[in-house]
Amino acid sequence: MSNSDPSYQECCLYFTANSLARYINAMADDAFRITGLAPSYAHLMLILIEEPGLNQNELSHRMNLKASTMTRFIDKLIGMNLVERVQEGRSSFVYPTEEGKKLKLVINKALGILFDNYCEILGKDLAVKLTADIHKANEIIRKQK
């Protein structure tokens, strides 16, 4: 590769996506600090508040996480008295507790802070387009699996 050629860091989706994810993760950690939850746990809580009673397989699918990771997430939230697991036969359904439901406002506030922060850095147009493009790419890849 000559000095004028773009580096693998510029043209490889894997490296650029992971680098961006590290930047966004740091921003999300800061924004979600007000919730007392890591961003992934807050995301799971929003899903459960909006759609209580989903089973663990559906939650794993929605968040693109392995079943064992979802079990660990749910166990931690149960320990924090934010969700409860209800067993019905072989299926397990997850519901937010009253305490968990109270987090919706602060989680939405954290989402707003995060959005404002990355829009300030990237510009709103790029931030919104980038989010839409990444979502579209995720959907295309998900359908291939």
MDAnalysis code that builds the backbone (N, CA, C; Angstrom):
import MDAnalysis as mda
import numpy as np

u = mda.Universe.empty(435, n_residues=145, atom_resindex=np.repeat(np.arange(145), 3), trajectory=True)
u.add_TopologyAttr("name", ["N", "CA", "C"] * 145)
u.add_TopologyAttr("resid", np.arange(1, 146))
u.add_TopologyAttr("resname", ["MET", "SER", "ASN", "SER", "ASP", "PRO", "SER", "TYR", "GLN", "GLU", "CYS", "CYS", "LEU", "TYR", "PHE", "THR", "ALA", "ASN", "SER", "LEU", "ALA", "ARG", "TYR", "ILE", "ASN", "ALA", "MET", "ALA", "ASP", "ASP", "ALA", "PHE", "ARG", "ILE", "THR", "GLY", "LEU", "ALA", "PRO", "SER", "TYR", "ALA", "HIS", "LEU", "MET", "LEU", "ILE", "LEU", "ILE", "GLU", "GLU", "PRO", "GLY", "LEU", "ASN", "GLN", "ASN", "GLU", "LEU", "SER", "HIS", "ARG", "MET", "ASN", "LEU", "LYS", "ALA", "SER", "THR", "MET", "THR", "ARG", "PHE", "ILE", "ASP", "LYS", "LEU", "ILE", "GLY", "MET", "ASN", "LEU", "VAL", "GLU", "ARG", "VAL", "GLN", "GLU", "GLY", "ARG", "SER", "SER", "PHE", "VAL", "TYR", "PRO", "THR", "GLU", "GLU", "GLY", "LYS", "LYS", "LEU", "LYS", "LEU", "VAL", "ILE", "ASN", "LYS", "ALA", "LEU", "GLY", "ILE", "LEU", "PHE", "ASP", "ASN", "TYR", "CYS", "GLU", "ILE", "LEU", "GLY", "LYS", "ASP", "LEU", "ALA", "VAL", "LYS", "LEU", "THR", "ALA", "ASP", "ILE", "HIS", "LYS", "ALA", "ASN", "GLU", "ILE", "ILE", "ARG", "LYS", "GLN", "LYS"])
u.atoms.positions = np.array([
    [0.835, -1.181, 0.000],
    [0.000, 0.000, 0.000],
    [0.876, 1.239, 0.000],
    [0.586, 2.166, -0.860],
    [1.357, 3.415, -0.882],
    [0.776, 4.385, 0.140],
    [1.505, 5.460, 0.385],
    [1.051, 6.450, 1.359],
    [-0.262, 7.110, 0.964],
    [-0.579, 7.114, -0.348],
    [-1.825, 7.746, -0.792],
    [-3.025, 6.800, -0.720],
    [-2.766, 5.494, -0.557],
    [-3.856, 4.532, -0.444],
    [-4.509, 4.641, 0.939],
    [-5.823, 4.486, 0.974],
    [-6.461, 4.493, 2.290],
    [-6.011, 3.286, 3.105],
    [-5.881, 3.452, 4.394],
    [-5.447, 2.350, 5.243],
    [-6.599, 1.385, 5.479],
    [-6.269, 0.206, 5.970],
    [-7.304, -0.772, 6.289],
    [-8.241, -0.208, 7.355],
    [-7.742, 0.729, 8.173],
    [-8.585, 1.340, 9.199],
    [-9.664, 2.223, 8.574],
    [-9.405, 2.726, 7.388],
    [-10.377, 3.582, 6.708],
    [-11.355, 2.784, 5.848],
    [-10.915, 1.636, 5.318],
    [-11.783, 0.928, 4.387],
    [-12.309, -0.404, 4.881],
    [-11.993, -0.779, 6.084],
    [-12.507, -2.044, 6.604],
    [-13.646, -1.756, 7.586],
    [-14.827, -2.232, 7.249],
    [-16.000, -2.010, 8.092],
    [-15.769, -2.514, 9.508],
    [-15.125, -3.654, 9.635],
    [-14.876, -4.225, 10.959],
    [-14.116, -3.248, 11.854],
    [-12.994, -2.735, 11.375],
    [-12.169, -1.851, 12.198],
    [-12.830, -0.494, 12.426],
    [-13.455, 0.061, 11.410],
    [-14.088, 1.365, 11.593],
    [-15.318, 1.257, 12.500],
    [-16.108, 0.195, 12.344],
    [-17.296, 0.021, 13.189],
    [-16.901, -0.181, 14.649],
    [-15.868, -0.971, 14.883],
    [-15.423, -1.195, 16.261],
    [-14.847, 0.067, 16.885],
    [-14.130, 0.840, 16.109],
    [-13.588, 2.093, 16.624],
    [-14.734, 3.047, 16.994],
    [-15.714, 3.170, 16.102],
    [-16.872, 4.014, 16.381],
    [-17.616, 3.503, 17.611],
    [-17.781, 2.198, 17.717],
    [-18.480, 1.620, 18.869],
    [-17.779, 1.990, 20.176],
    [-16.460, 2.001, 20.186],
    [-15.741, 2.375, 21.412],
    [-16.002, 3.826, 21.782],
    [-16.010, 4.723, 20.786],
    [-16.320, 6.132, 21.058],
    [-17.748, 6.282, 21.599],
    [-18.691, 5.644, 20.921],
    [-20.101, 5.761, 21.318],
    [-20.332, 5.100, 22.676],
    [-19.671, 3.973, 22.933],
    [-19.815, 3.320, 24.243],
    [-19.370, 4.241, 25.372],
    [-18.268, 4.939, 25.183],
    [-17.790, 5.860, 26.215],
    [-18.800, 6.988, 26.419],
    [-19.351, 7.506, 25.342],
    [-20.364, 8.559, 25.448],
    [-21.625, 8.032, 26.138],
    [-22.022, 6.817, 25.796],
    [-23.219, 6.218, 26.392],
    [-23.002, 5.957, 27.884],
    [-21.832, 5.457, 28.246],
    [-21.544, 5.228, 29.661],
    [-21.712, 6.518, 30.460],
    [-21.215, 7.618, 29.914],
    [-21.355, 8.918, 30.584],
    [-22.825, 9.337, 30.674],
    [-23.543, 9.241, 29.565],
    [-24.937, 9.690, 29.532],
    [-25.830, 8.848, 30.443],
    [-25.583, 7.542, 30.494],
    [-26.452, 6.642, 31.254],
    [-26.068, 6.531, 32.727],
    [-25.013, 7.194, 33.117],
    [-24.607, 7.171, 34.524],
    [-25.757, 7.611, 35.429],
    [-26.592, 8.551, 34.954],
    [-27.708, 9.051, 35.762],
    [-28.759, 7.982, 36.056],
    [-28.767, 6.895, 35.288],
    [-29.759, 5.838, 35.483],
    [-29.315, 4.818, 36.524],
    [-28.020, 4.781, 36.795],
    [-27.496, 3.735, 37.672],
    [-27.334, 2.405, 36.956],
    [-27.544, 2.408, 35.645],
    [-27.450, 1.187, 34.836],
    [-26.467, 1.394, 33.695],
    [-25.831, 0.320, 33.281],
    [-25.043, 0.347, 32.050],
    [-26.024, 0.517, 30.890],
    [-25.591, 1.116, 29.787],
    [-26.500, 1.352, 28.655],
    [-27.238, 0.103, 28.171],
    [-26.581, -1.039, 28.125],
    [-27.251, -2.262, 27.654],
    [-28.381, -2.678, 28.585],
    [-28.177, -2.526, 29.878],
    [-29.226, -2.857, 30.841],
    [-30.389, -1.870, 30.718],
    [-30.076, -0.607, 30.500],
    [-31.114, 0.405, 30.317],
    [-31.919, 0.107, 29.050],
    [-31.247, -0.317, 27.984],
    [-31.931, -0.684, 26.734],
    [-32.900, -1.836, 26.993],
    [-32.433, -2.846, 27.709],
    [-33.286, -3.986, 28.047],
    [-34.486, -3.524, 28.878],
    [-34.251, -2.638, 29.826],
    [-35.356, -2.134, 30.646],
    [-36.392, -1.415, 29.782],
    [-35.954, -0.600, 28.831],
    [-36.916, 0.097, 27.962],
    [-37.761, -0.890, 27.171],
    [-37.130, -1.919, 26.644],
    [-37.876, -2.941, 25.902],
    [-38.940, -3.550, 26.808],
    [-38.539, -3.903, 28.034],
    [-39.470, -4.570, 28.953],
    [-40.566, -3.639, 29.453],
    [-40.255, -2.376, 29.625],
    [-41.272, -1.418, 30.047],
    [-42.294, -1.221, 28.938],
    [-41.817, -1.160, 27.705],
    [-42.716, -0.947, 26.568],
    [-43.473, -2.207, 26.163],
    [-42.844, -3.384, 26.378],
    [-43.478, -4.648, 25.997],
    [-43.263, -5.692, 27.089],
    [-43.936, -5.536, 28.224],
    [-43.743, -6.486, 29.320],
    [-44.173, -7.898, 28.934],
    [-43.469, -8.875, 29.492],
    [-43.852, -10.268, 29.287],
    [-43.199, -10.951, 28.107],
    [-42.161, -10.340, 27.541],
    [-41.444, -11.023, 26.458],
    [-40.640, -12.179, 27.040],
    [-40.441, -13.213, 26.231],
    [-39.622, -14.316, 26.724],
    [-38.139, -14.023, 26.460],
    [-37.295, -14.792, 27.115],
    [-35.858, -14.542, 27.022],
    [-35.321, -14.715, 25.616],
    [-35.877, -15.655, 24.851],
    [-35.410, -15.844, 23.475],
    [-35.697, -14.612, 22.629],
    [-36.886, -14.042, 22.776],
    [-37.240, -12.843, 22.021],
    [-36.342, -11.676, 22.433],
    [-36.081, -11.545, 23.718],
    [-35.204, -10.474, 24.198],
    [-33.792, -10.640, 23.637],
    [-33.295, -11.863, 23.628],
    [-31.966, -12.136, 23.066],
    [-31.917, -11.753, 21.596],
    [-32.966, -12.111, 20.874],
    [-33.043, -11.792, 19.443],
    [-33.064, -10.279, 19.228],
    [-33.895, -9.583, 19.981],
    [-34.039, -8.131, 19.798],
    [-32.753, -7.367, 20.084],
    [-32.011, -7.855, 21.067],
    [-30.783, -7.142, 21.443],
    [-29.541, -7.738, 20.795],
    [-29.735, -8.789, 19.993],
    [-28.632, -9.465, 19.317],
    [-27.589, -9.945, 20.333],
    [-28.081, -10.631, 21.372],
    [-27.223, -11.168, 22.421],
    [-27.444, -12.668, 22.531],
    [-26.426, -13.375, 22.965],
    [-26.554, -14.805, 23.204],
    [-27.480, -15.037, 24.395],
    [-28.130, -16.202, 24.393],
    [-29.076, -16.536, 25.466],
    [-28.406, -16.476, 26.838],
    [-27.164, -16.936, 26.926],
    [-26.473, -16.929, 28.222],
    [-26.215, -15.506, 28.711],
    [-25.930, -14.605, 27.792],
    [-25.731, -13.199, 28.157],
    [-27.048, -12.599, 28.627],
    [-28.142, -12.913, 27.933],
    [-29.448, -12.392, 28.338],
    [-29.826, -12.917, 29.719],
    [-29.549, -14.172, 29.985],
    [-29.828, -14.729, 31.316],
    [-29.062, -13.952, 32.379],
    [-27.814, -13.661, 32.119],
    [-26.993, -12.901, 33.072],
    [-27.563, -11.492, 33.275],
    [-27.973, -10.831, 32.191],
    [-28.580, -9.494, 32.284],
    [-29.844, -9.537, 33.154],
    [-30.715, -10.484, 32.858],
    [-31.974, -10.583, 33.585],
    [-31.724, -10.906, 35.054],
    [-30.803, -11.828, 35.316],
    [-30.476, -12.168, 36.706],
    [-30.000, -10.941, 37.475],
    [-29.182, -10.115, 36.842],
    [-28.698, -8.909, 37.510],
    [-29.850, -7.942, 37.787],
    [-30.738, -7.757, 36.800],
    [-31.872, -6.859, 36.986],
    [-32.845, -7.395, 38.039],
    [-32.983, -8.708, 38.130],
    [-33.796, -9.313, 39.195],
    [-33.165, -8.980, 40.543],
    [-31.854, -9.113, 40.631],
    [-31.143, -8.795, 41.869],
    [-31.291, -7.337, 42.280],
    [-31.530, -6.478, 41.314],
    [-31.730, -5.043, 41.588],
    [-33.213, -4.716, 41.809],
    [-34.068, -5.756, 41.785],
    [-35.516, -5.604, 41.948],
    [-36.146, -4.730, 40.862],
    [-35.599, -4.832, 39.638],
    [-36.129, -4.045, 38.518],
    [-36.997, -4.872, 37.579],
    [-36.781, -6.189, 37.563],
    [-37.595, -7.087, 36.742],
    [-37.879, -8.359, 37.529],
    [-38.854, -9.101, 37.034],
    [-39.140, -10.422, 37.586],
    [-39.332, -11.395, 36.438],
    [-38.934, -12.632, 36.685],
    [-39.071, -13.693, 35.691],
    [-40.230, -14.572, 36.120],
    [-41.138, -14.853, 35.201],
    [-42.283, -15.707, 35.476],
    [-42.160, -16.945, 34.592],
    [-42.117, -18.092, 35.229],
    [-41.982, -19.359, 34.520],
    [-43.368, -19.901, 34.203],
    [-43.595, -20.219, 32.943],
    [-44.842, -20.851, 32.510],
    [-44.460, -22.045, 31.651],
    [-44.532, -23.225, 32.247],
    [-44.076, -24.424, 31.544],
    [-42.586, -24.325, 31.284],
    [-42.203, -24.515, 30.048],
    [-40.785, -24.428, 29.682],
    [-40.350, -23.008, 29.340],
    [-41.303, -22.119, 29.234],
    [-40.988, -20.746, 28.841],
    [-40.859, -19.838, 30.051],
    [-39.992, -18.859, 29.882],
    [-39.744, -17.877, 30.926],
    [-40.061, -16.496, 30.356],
    [-40.904, -15.749, 31.055],
    [-41.313, -14.418, 30.620],
    [-40.815, -13.387, 31.621],
    [-40.471, -12.212, 31.123],
    [-39.851, -11.204, 31.973],
    [-40.721, -9.954, 32.000],
    [-40.925, -9.442, 33.203],
    [-41.760, -8.267, 33.424],
    [-41.007, -7.251, 34.275],
    [-41.200, -5.979, 34.002],
    [-40.605, -4.973, 34.884],
    [-41.395, -4.907, 36.193],
    [-40.710, -4.666, 37.281],
    [-41.386, -4.428, 38.548],
    [-41.856, -2.971, 38.572],
    [-42.595, -2.601, 39.589],
    [-43.009, -1.200, 39.728],
    [-41.778, -0.312, 39.831],
    [-40.773, -0.786, 40.550],
    [-39.515, -0.033, 40.675],
    [-38.841, 0.119, 39.307],
    [-38.867, -0.941, 38.509],
    [-38.282, -0.896, 37.169],
    [-39.000, 0.076, 36.253],
    [-40.329, 0.101, 36.347],
    [-41.119, 1.007, 35.497],
    [-40.787, 2.470, 35.769],
    [-40.397, 2.772, 37.004],
    [-40.077, 4.152, 37.380],
    [-38.831, 4.671, 36.658],
    [-38.030, 3.776, 36.091],
    [-36.797, 4.182, 35.414],
    [-37.024, 4.765, 34.021],
    [-38.228, 4.608, 33.480],
    [-38.466, 5.016, 32.093],
    [-38.083, 6.477, 31.844],
    [-38.485, 7.371, 32.710],
    [-38.189, 8.787, 32.486],
    [-36.698, 9.080, 32.499],
    [-35.985, 8.523, 33.458],
    [-34.543, 8.802, 33.538],
    [-33.787, 8.120, 32.396],
    [-34.239, 6.958, 31.952],
    [-33.612, 6.296, 30.802],
    [-33.836, 7.142, 29.541],
    [-35.052, 7.640, 29.361],
    [-35.317, 8.506, 28.206],
    [-34.490, 9.787, 28.282],
    [-34.292, 10.309, 29.476],
    [-33.446, 11.494, 29.638],
    [-32.011, 11.177, 29.217],
    [-31.506, 10.020, 29.634],
    [-30.148, 9.603, 29.252],
    [-30.034, 9.449, 27.741],
    [-31.060, 8.873, 27.103],
    [-31.054, 8.751, 25.642],
    [-30.973, 10.121, 24.985],
    [-31.703, 11.075, 25.524],
    [-31.669, 12.436, 24.995],
    [-30.302, 13.077, 25.152],
    [-29.673, 12.861, 26.290],
    [-28.328, 13.388, 26.528],
    [-27.343, 12.782, 25.539],
    [-27.424, 11.472, 25.358],
    [-26.535, 10.790, 24.411],
    [-26.738, 11.330, 23.002],
    [-27.982, 11.429, 22.577],
    [-28.298, 11.947, 21.244],
    [-27.728, 13.353, 21.070],
    [-27.974, 14.211, 22.032],
    [-27.466, 15.585, 21.953],
    [-25.940, 15.604, 21.867],
    [-25.293, 14.740, 22.637],
    [-23.828, 14.712, 22.646],
    [-23.250, 14.281, 21.302],
    [-23.777, 13.204, 20.727],
    [-23.178, 12.794, 19.455],
    [-23.608, 13.683, 18.301],
    [-24.778, 14.299, 18.398],
    [-25.170, 15.271, 17.371],
    [-24.286, 16.508, 17.425],
    [-23.895, 16.908, 18.611],
    [-23.015, 18.064, 18.758],
    [-21.659, 17.796, 18.108],
    [-21.172, 16.584, 18.230],
    [-19.868, 16.223, 17.676],
    [-19.954, 15.956, 16.174],
    [-20.937, 15.165, 15.760],
    [-21.038, 14.740, 14.359],
    [-21.862, 15.684, 13.493],
    [-22.703, 16.461, 14.111],
    [-23.713, 17.210, 13.374],
    [-24.953, 16.340, 13.304],
    [-26.105, 16.972, 13.462],
    [-27.350, 16.197, 13.535],
    [-27.624, 15.412, 12.258],
    [-27.409, 16.014, 11.100],
    [-27.698, 15.320, 9.840],
    [-26.885, 14.039, 9.704],
    [-25.573, 14.135, 9.961],
    [-24.722, 12.941, 9.864],
    [-25.117, 11.914, 10.915],
    [-25.380, 12.364, 12.134],
    [-25.740, 11.439, 13.210],
    [-27.006, 10.669, 12.883],
    [-28.018, 11.354, 12.397],
    [-29.288, 10.706, 12.062],
    [-29.116, 9.768, 10.874],
    [-28.387, 10.200, 9.850],
    [-28.154, 9.354, 8.665],
    [-27.322, 8.128, 9.027],
    [-26.281, 8.337, 9.812],
    [-25.421, 7.225, 10.216],
    [-26.209, 6.194, 11.014],
    [-27.038, 6.662, 11.934],
    [-27.867, 5.752, 12.731],
    [-28.799, 4.956, 11.827],
    [-29.445, 5.631, 10.888],
    [-30.360, 4.943, 9.962],
    [-29.611, 3.933, 9.095],
    [-28.434, 4.309, 8.608],
    [-27.646, 3.400, 7.765],
    [-27.183, 2.174, 8.548],
    [-26.742, 2.377, 9.767],
    [-26.292, 1.244, 10.585],
    [-27.476, 0.343, 10.921],
    [-28.623, 0.933, 11.229],
    [-29.824, 0.134, 11.504],
    [-30.183, -0.707, 10.277],
    [-30.145, -0.084, 9.105],
    [-30.459, -0.801, 7.865],
    [-29.479, -1.958, 7.644],
    [-28.191, -1.712, 7.870],
    [-27.190, -2.772, 7.716],
    [-27.455, -3.913, 8.702],
    [-27.804, -3.576, 9.932],
    [-28.126, -4.604, 10.919],
    [-29.301, -5.454, 10.472],
    [-30.336, -4.809, 9.941],
    [-31.517, -5.540, 9.487],
    [-31.184, -6.470, 8.319],
    [-30.370, -6.012, 7.385],
    [-29.981, -6.846, 6.249],
    [-29.197, -8.064, 6.721],
    [-28.239, -7.833, 7.610],
    [-27.438, -8.959, 8.120],
    [-28.294, -9.906, 8.941],
    [-29.192, -9.382, 9.773],
    [-30.057, -10.226, 10.600],
    [-30.881, -11.161, 9.728],
    [-31.374, -10.674, 8.596],
    [-32.199, -11.492, 7.711],
    [-31.405, -12.616, 7.061],
    [-30.091, -12.456, 6.979],
    [-29.235, -13.477, 6.365],
    [-28.940, -14.630, 7.324],
    [-29.155, -14.401, 8.591],
    [-28.822, -15.436, 9.592],
    [-29.918, -16.435, 9.767],
])
